[in-house]
Amino acid sequence: MFSHFSQKTLFFQIVRGSLCCLAFCMFSEKSNAQIDFVKKVLHKYLSNEKDTTRKPSFLPLPAVAYAQETGLKVGVTGLYSFYTDRKDPNIKNSSIEASISYTEKKQTSTKIISEIWTKNNDYRLYGELRYQNFPYNFYGIGANTLQADKNLINEKRFRFLAAADKKMFGSYYLGFVTEFEHFKYTDKAPGGFFENSNLYGKEGGKYLSFGIEQFIDTRNTNTYTTKGQFAKLSLNYVPNFFGGENYNGGIIQFNYRYFQPLNNKLVIGFNGIYNSLTSHDAPFYMMQRLGSDQIMRGYYQGRYNDRNYAAVQSELRYRFVPRFGVVVFGGVGSVYGVSDFNGNNLKPNYGGGLRYFFDLERSLSVRIDYGWGERIPGEKRQGGVYFSLGEAF
């Protein structure tokens, strides 16, 4: 863990080293070639010219962060994007995203996510593989938890998901999905709220689900959508393979998106989700967590948990030049139990962000958002910053 003084020292060491490297490059024999290389890189990522060859694109991004729970965190993220048919102007973008991070306290997080659209957009193949050994704050179950109940727990989680969808007619797709997750928890504050609770499945568990998914997709692009809609419904069943305090029941997931251009630079988008666990005996690790970098931005993911999750949001996107844009967003949402939805528990959120488009042909973006949530009496207003690849929805 770095003190404030040591962080400043490290910063100045990095700056000094960078200046030395820059001076070396400027006065070395190879300076002209290096300057040409820098010019090419700047032209690629700052000019308004598109790559008309539509060749694959790759962007690596380093990540450095610091948090009390993890200490110094370092990692790298990479996004590889491509078209399975470069001659088809209507084919959707395929991508493979991978990331890995490691913290000062020996915590790890890795993921690989792929989405492949075949020729003519006939098939959509989706895969997800994740592993994390990472802490997060748990506050309890429901939409009225308190900051005072915060309890740091460590989550070991392995996740595998695979889905295959086929275009049946028009913009309608039908497919199958399977998912496996394994959880294990330890209390980082022994004797605290989590350890003394009677939460169902608090030691962890696992499940394997099978389901059918269907969606309608009329979006003009799946990266930076300016027109069209997307509606997806997944119905999944979890058999009682593992017994004990493992989940046995259904999972319903619905996601709707609509986009309408207001002019050639301004777009408004709407998004709504509904996720539900149909069984009354749902372990806490299966609960829906309100908040993420995609919807209900501004809420810590884990502050509010329950069997059902419903939220809606709207986003106004202004792309004032090809490389840069800004957004403002707002919405409401809540988590709730089997039959206790209460409009008084709806949580508001709002915020804004910046966009940098590193690939103009595909309109691929890096975004930074800040979201605000509700303010509970006696607590600070909830909020958070999000740095991600791609749009929120």
Buried (B, 14 or more C-beta within 10 A) or exposed (E): EEEEEEEEEEEEEEEEEEEEEEEEBEEEEEEEEEEEEEEEEEEBBEEEEEEEEBEEBEBEBEEEEEEEBBBBBEBEBBBBBBBBBEEBEEBBBBBBBBBBBBBBBEBBBBBBBBBBBBEEBEBBBBBBBBBBBBBBBBBBBBBEBEBEBBBBBBBBBBBBBBBBBEBEEEBBBEBEBBBEBBBBBBBBEEEBBBBEBEBBBBEBBBBBBEBEBBBBBBBEBBBBBBEBBBBBBBBBEBEEEBEEBBBBBBBBBBBBBBBEBEEEBBBBBBBBBBBBBBBEEBBBBBBBBBBBBBBBBBBBBBBBBBBBBBBBBBBBBBBEEBBBBEBBBBBBBBBBBBEEBEEEBBBBBBBBBBBBBBBBBBBBBBBEBBBBBEEEEEEEEBBBEBBBBBBBB
